[in-house]
Amino acid sequence: MQPFTGSFTQQEPIADDAIEAAVAVLRSGRLHRYNTVGTELGPVAELEKAYAAYQGSKYCLACTSGGYAMATGLRALGVGAGDTVLTNGFTLAPVPGAIAAVGADAVLVEITPDLVLDLDDLEAKITATAPKVLLLSNMRGHLCDMDALMAVLDRHGVPLIEDCAHTMGASWNGTRSGSFGTAGCFSTQTYKHMNSGEGGLLTSDDPEFMARAIMLSGSYMLYDRHGAAPPPEMFTDIRLDTPNMSGRMDNLRASILLTQLGGLETNIDRWNARHDLVADRLRGVAGVYVPNRPEQERYVGSSFQFLMPDAGAEAVQQVVAGARTLGVELKWFGADSPVGFTSNHQSWRFVAPQDLPRTDAVLAGLLDMRIPLTFSLDDCGHVADIIVHVVRNALQKGAA
């Protein structure tokens, strides 16, 4: 088998128009979002206006990271010390980290083999814990049945904040991810769907919620310089009652993102063509389960996951090692110790230990792979063939 030589961490270069926009900001010297004159909107406010329109939301706040967006969303909703916040048992550490940042207690909900929230376990834990909110992680771009989820939450009066770091541009039955609850939280970190190195966006249709979020972000009394903010009267008391927890996006990052937004839909199609090619090659391979994608879901396939549900740890480790030898980087979420971003709930010692047998069974055989747009379709076919090869070798050794 010919090794693959591409890089799984190499993103496409920043386009010339984005570079020109960034250089214009640098030449102006006005990097701070509120360094504007009169009624002009700087790049951050323009980004808020443009992303709110794309998302179909009334309001948008640009901030320093997706993690900051989540913590700010929780605070703006009134979550604080001792409150219970439900979230997925399978997610990345910034999600429980945002819960810890506001002093709340994370209660973890089981997931299914399709890598989405187990709605039966969710309802049981709502009944048992009376949570303040569900912070839903659309982990690795997988959307649960959002209609069924909202029916559960509405029945119990539990608000929703969505972590959409992996679902920017995705939708369920035509409604964009991030638009189902009180707020959507997005990331523009390098490995997400728009790239500013670090960055975040918070969207909502709730004016009181967004007024609090804007004040929390460090607007001082300059909330009228936002591109998609509630009317000034919404800030009358909130501006005096809300602490400043500075997390503003700067004009340099916003200028880079503004030019990328216009190409997001095209890039989603490009990601999905690559994802689907790999998924089709793996689907049907003995010993492999590729998570189901419901027809209601428009996903963004910037990463690919598959399960080896009946394989033991030794076989999964052989797959990871064999793929690495042939140039393919697979991440295993069932490892005993965290590696890079692949930590699981058992290594989050800032969260109370919890028993999640169904989630643990899924993670034991779960493998994950980035799909950069720097890969061609032929590259993706090569990568898929390598995965099939090492999976079959590992399972044959286990059967021998």
N, C-alpha and C positions, 0 to 999 in steps of 0.2 A: 504494500500500500504506500503510495507516494505521500510524504508528509505535506501538511499545509503550512504555508509560510506567512500568511497574513497576520496582522495584529488585531487582537480582540479589544484593544483599548484605543485604537487610532480612530479619531473622529474625522469627518470631512473638514477641510479648511474653512475658516470664516470667509464668506464671500466678499468680493471686492467692494460691493456697495455698503456692506456693514463696516468694513475697514475704513472706508471713506467717511462714513457717519461718525465712527469713533474718533478718527483724526480731527474731524471738525469740532467735536466736543473738547478734545485735548487742546486744540488751538484756541478755543474760546476761553479756556481756564475755568469754565463753569461746570465743574463736576458734581457739585452738590445739587440735589434735586430742587431745592428752594431758591437757588441762585438765579432768579429770573427777574425780568423788568416789566413792570406794569401788569398787563393781563396776558402776557405771552405764556404758553405752556411749554415747559422744558421737555426733554425726551422721556423722563419718567412719567409725567402726566400724560403725554401722548401715548405711551405704551399702555397705561391704565385704560385710557379711552378706547384704544384699538382692541385690547384683549377683552374688555367687557363686551364690545360689539361682537367679537368672534365667539365668545362663550354664550352670548345671549343673556348676560347678567346686567342688572342695573348698575352695580358697583364693582370696582376692582381696586385693590391696593397692591402696589409693587413693593417688595421687601427683600431682605438679605438672603433668605433661603426658604426652601419648602418646610424645613423644620420650624423655622421662626413663624411661618404662616400658620402652621398647626397650633403652636403654643399660643399665638396671638388670637387665633380663632377660639380656642378653649377659654382664654381669659375674657374675651369679648362676650362670650356666652355666659359668663359668670361662674365658670368652673374654678374651684380653688382647693385649698388644703382639706384633705379628708373626704372629698367627693369621689364617687366611683365613676370611672370612665371605662366603657367596654371597648375592646378592640380585638383584632384578629390574633389568634395564636401564632399564625405565620405572617410575619411582616419583617421589615428592617428596623434596626434599633432606634432610628430617629422618631418612630411613631410612639413606642412606649416612653422614649426620651422626652417627647413633648408633653406627655401626661405627667411625667415626673417633674418637669420644669415648672408646672403650675401647682405642684404639691398634692396632686390627686393620686388616687390608687387605681392602677390598671387591673381590670379583670379580663382575662383572655378567653376568647370564644373559639371553639373548635372549628376546623376547616374540613372540607370534603376533598376527595381525590381530584376534583376539578379546580382545587386551590382557591376556593371561594368560601365565604362564611357559611357555616352550618346553621341554618335558620331555626332548626329545632333547638339546638343548644343555645342560640341567641335568646330565644323566647324564655327558656328555662332560667337563664342567667339574669334576664331583665326582671323576672318574677322574684328571684332570690336576692338581688342586690339593689334594686331601685336606683339604677344608674342616672347620673346627671345628663349623659350624652353617649351616643355611639360615635367613636372616631373610627370610621370604616377605612381600612387600607385596601385599595384596589391593587393588591400586591401582584407585581410582575405583569400588570396589564390585564388581569382577569376580573371581569365584572360578574357579580352574583345576579340573581333574578331581582332586579331593582324594584319591580312592581310588587313582588312578594315581600321584599325587605321593607318597603315603605308601609305595606299593610300591617306588618308586625309592629313597626315603630309607632305608627299612628294609633294602633289599638291600645298601646301602652303609654302614649304621650311622651315618647323619648325622642329628643331632637337628634339630628344627624349632621356631622361634619365629615366630609369626604377627603381622604388623602388621595389625590389624583396625580402623584408624582410619576406614575407609570401609565396614566390614562388621559393625558392631555390630548384632546381631539377625539377621544373615544365616545361612544354613545350607546344607550340602551333604548330600543324602540324609538329612535330618533331624538331622544333627549340627551344632551351632552353630559358626560360624567362630570360631577361637580355641581350639578344643577338640581339635585334631588332633595337636598336638605337645606339647612341654614347657610352652609358655606362649602366652597370647594377650595382645596389647597393644592397648589401646583409648584413644581420645582423647575428651575432652569439651570441646574447643575450640569456639568459637561456631559454626563452619560444619560441625560433625559432628552426630551423631544425638541427643545430649543436650548442652545448652548451659550451661556454667559459666564461659564466657570462656576460661579455660584449665583443664586438668585431665587426668588419665590414670588408667587402671585396668590392673592386671596380674593375670591369672588363671592358675592352675596346679593340677594334682592332685599335684604332686611336693613332699613336705613339706620335704626338704632344700633344694631350689631356693627355695621360698618363704621359708624361714627366713633364707636369705642375703639375699633381696630385701628383707625387712622390716628387717633390720639395716642394709643399704645405704641404705634410705630415711631413716634417721635416727630409729630408734625408741629409741635408747639402750638401757636395760634395761626398757622399758615394752611389750615385745612381747605381754604378756598382755592389753593393752587394745585388741586388734584384734578385729574382728567375724568374720573368717574366716581364722584363722591355724593353723599346725601346733601340736601340743601342746608345752608348755614344755620337755620333755626334748629336743626337737629343737634347742633353742638352746644347750645346755650348752657346747659348744665354739664353735659358730658365732658366738655373741654376743661372744666374745673375739677371734676370728680375723678378723672382717669389719669393714672400715672404714666409717665414717659418711659418706655422701655425700648430705647432707640434701636431700630432695625430697618432703616430706610435703604432702598435701592438707590444707587447713584446714576447719574446721567450717562456715564460711559457704558455701563452694562445695558442700560435701557436702549441706548442707540444701537447696540449690536442686536438686541432682541427684536426691535421694531422691524428691521429688514427681514428677519427670519420668519416672522409670523405669516407673511404672505406666501411662503413656500411650505407651510406646515402640512396642508392637505396633500400636496404632491408627495411629500416625504412619508406621510402615513401610507400612501399607496405603495411606495417603494419598500418600506419596511414589511408590509404585509405580503408582498410578492416573495420576499426572501424568507420570511417566517413560514409561509404556507408551503414553499418548496421543501424546506427542512421537515416540516410536520408531515407532509405527504410521504416522504421517504421513510420516516420512522413509524408512522401509523401502520399497524398490521405486523410489525416485527415481533416475533414471539418473545414474551417476557417484558414487553414495553407497553406502557399506557401513556398516550398523549391526551392531556386534558381536553374535554369537550368544549367547543365554542358554540353556544346557542345561536340560532339564526337572528335573534333580537339584538345580539351584541355586535357592534362595530368596534373592533379592538385595534390596538396599535402594537404590531408585532416586533417591537424593538428588542425583545429577548424571547428565548424559547425554553420551555420546560418539558421534561418527560419524567415518568416514574418507572422504576423497576420494582413493582409492588411485592414480588415474591422472592427477590434476590436478597441475600444476606449482606452484611456490611462488607465482608471480604470481596464479594463480587462487585459491589458498587465501587469500592476503592480500586479494584483492578480496572474498571472502566475509566475512572478519572485518570489513573496513572497511564493506561494505554493510550488514551486520547492525548494526554500531554506529550507523550513521546512522539506522537504524530502531529504535534503542533496545534491541537484543539484544546481550548481552555473550558473545562466544565467545572462548575461549582456544586458542591454537595452540601445540602442544608441539614443532613443528618449526622454530620461529624460531631465528635465529642467536644471539640474545641473550635471556637470561631476562627475563620480564615478570611481575611479581608472583610467584605460586607456580608458574609454568609452566616452571621450569628443566628442562633435560634433562642427560643424563650428560656431554655435551661441555662444559658450563659448571661442572661440579663439579671444580674444579682441585685439591681436596683428595683426590681419587681418581685413581689412576694412569690415564692415557688407555687406552681399550680399544676394540677393533674390534668393532662390533655392527651389521653391515650390515643384518640383517633388522629389528632394532629401529629403526634410523634410517629405513628405508623406511616403516615403519608411522608413525613420528612425523612424517614429512614431510607426511602428509595427515591428521593427527589433530586434530580440533576437540572442544572440551570446554565444557560449560555447567552451571552450578549450577541446581538446581531448588528454590528455597525454598518452604516450605509456605505462605508468604504469597501465592503464586500460586494462583488458582483454576484449575479445569479449562479454563474459557474462556480464561484468560490463557495457559495452556500451548498451547491450540490456536492462538491468535494468534501466539505465539512460533514454533511449528512452521511456520506458514504463511509467516512472514517468512524463516525459514531456507530453506525450499524455494524461495522467490522469489529470494533472493540467490544460492543455489547454481546455479539454472538460468540466471540472468543471467551469472554468472561463467563457466560452462561454455560458454554460447553465444558469449560474447566470445572465448573461447579457440579455439573451433572456426571462428570467422569469418576 
